[in-house]
Amino acid sequence: MLRLENVQAGYGNILAIKDVSLEIAKGEIVTLIGANGAGKSTILMTISGIVGCRSGRILLNGKQIQKNTPDEIVKMGVSQVPEGRHIFPMLTVKENLDMGAFLRRDNTGIKEDIDYVFSLFPILKERRHQDGGTLSGGEQQMLAMSRALMARPKVMLLDEPSMGLAPLIIKQIFRIIKKINSESETTIFLVEQNANQALQIADRGYVMENGVINLTGPADSLLSNPEIQKAYLGI
């Protein structure tokens, strides 16, 4: 469904990702792990069209998208939950969800999807008239994920969803990610520093270091890899 071929991207004179190639099949959960500054977030931003692709190709269902604008990429079925959540703090929960559906015109479908995200996160239904900025960190993460789902994506890009959250909330967030994937067949590309949690729900994983993919394999194989255990799992 999603393929990167020898992609390079960066900021100014800095090349953050170098000849990165990876692929994600329809219905998979694929995780990308690595240390801070490895280039993980840049990959997501490049897929979304926010950071320009300097060379290489990004293909969605076989169609090149590296020259498309961010809104065009959303229309094509790619939705991102950014690092740090970035909800609209002065808008209510319901208004944030409406913003996620901004490019849609199917009012009946939008209503169905609002009901669906409220079923995933009942606390958001309780807080639907509350400003996003007054929510807890965990609730804001739930809202950011729900807002992305309102675009009805084929591929959902998640950037560090566990960042700054309590362990119990992290477990809940990862359980919901798995549920979204299984119930709606939404393909998930998950960037995460919490390698243990990410690999436990993923089908496959990639390991990134200094802008380069240096290891890939089935998630259970990476979990049992001594190098991964030492570098990312604290074992």
Beta strands, then each sheet from edge to edge (+ up, - down):
strand 1: 2-11
strand 2: 14-24
strand 3: 29-34
strand 4: 53-60
strand 5: 63-64
strand 6: 78-81
strand 7: 155-159
strand 8: 187-191
strand 9: 204-209
strand 10: 212-218
sheet 1: 2+ 1- 4+ 5-
sheet 2: 6+ 7+ 8+ 3+ 9+ 10-
end
